[in-house]
Amino acid sequence: MSDFNGKSIIVTGGSLGMGLACARRFAAGGGKVMIVANDKASVDSAVAEIGENAAGFVGDVRRNDDMAAAVQTAASRHGGVDVLACCAGIQRYGTVVDTPEEVWDDVLDINLKGIFLASKFAIPEMRKRGGGAIVAISSVQAYASQAGVAAYTASKGAINALVRAMALDHAGDNITVNAVCPAYIDTPMLHWAADLWKGDGTAEATLDAWGRGHPLGRIGKPCEVAELVAFLASEKARFITGADVKIDGGVLSKLGIVIPD
């Protein structure tokens, strides 16, 4: 597999979950990957696992200076920036009434502002390379919300809107911008949620129940999301931009949701 040979790739949130799966996939394809996350231990672990095709940067996607430095580090180390995969994200529960303002700010800052800041600094580097690709992790909750996830759903809907805007703004730069919208995926964040909502049962039983809610009968795997992200970032997808692509085990079809073209 050599679909990313010679490519410089930044993965925010790349030390855990879907981000780590994306970092593994890009590195396996020959890419030089800069993993950006705010937890040094998980960054070091991810870099050690992936090996020579990975480097790490410890930074906060909410901070302008950190994102500027992360992009500059990747550009200096790997000769530029070709791909940005925005995978950093958190889930928090609450209605607009009971969500504290600081929680709302954290969710929107990490999930949405992080994409804005990473893209702000990556796009000028992509222009120097004659183009590039940005892929952002969104969610099926951009289309159909659960109850009690006001901040999270707002952030994911906004990601899809931001992706459309950036796709138009930077098409002339030969930069594609797309969103990937997963349903339940087997990540540390999902395990955290299952433990939170297990009630008198177990987290494992809760995960199984959530999996059965998909027509395919299971939750998704991070590597499956990574393959979709890699496709959208690859040369095979150069005519795809401004798209939001579901990877949901059929759950939105089950709900009868029709997404307009």
Disulfide bonds with the S-S distance in Angstrom:
none
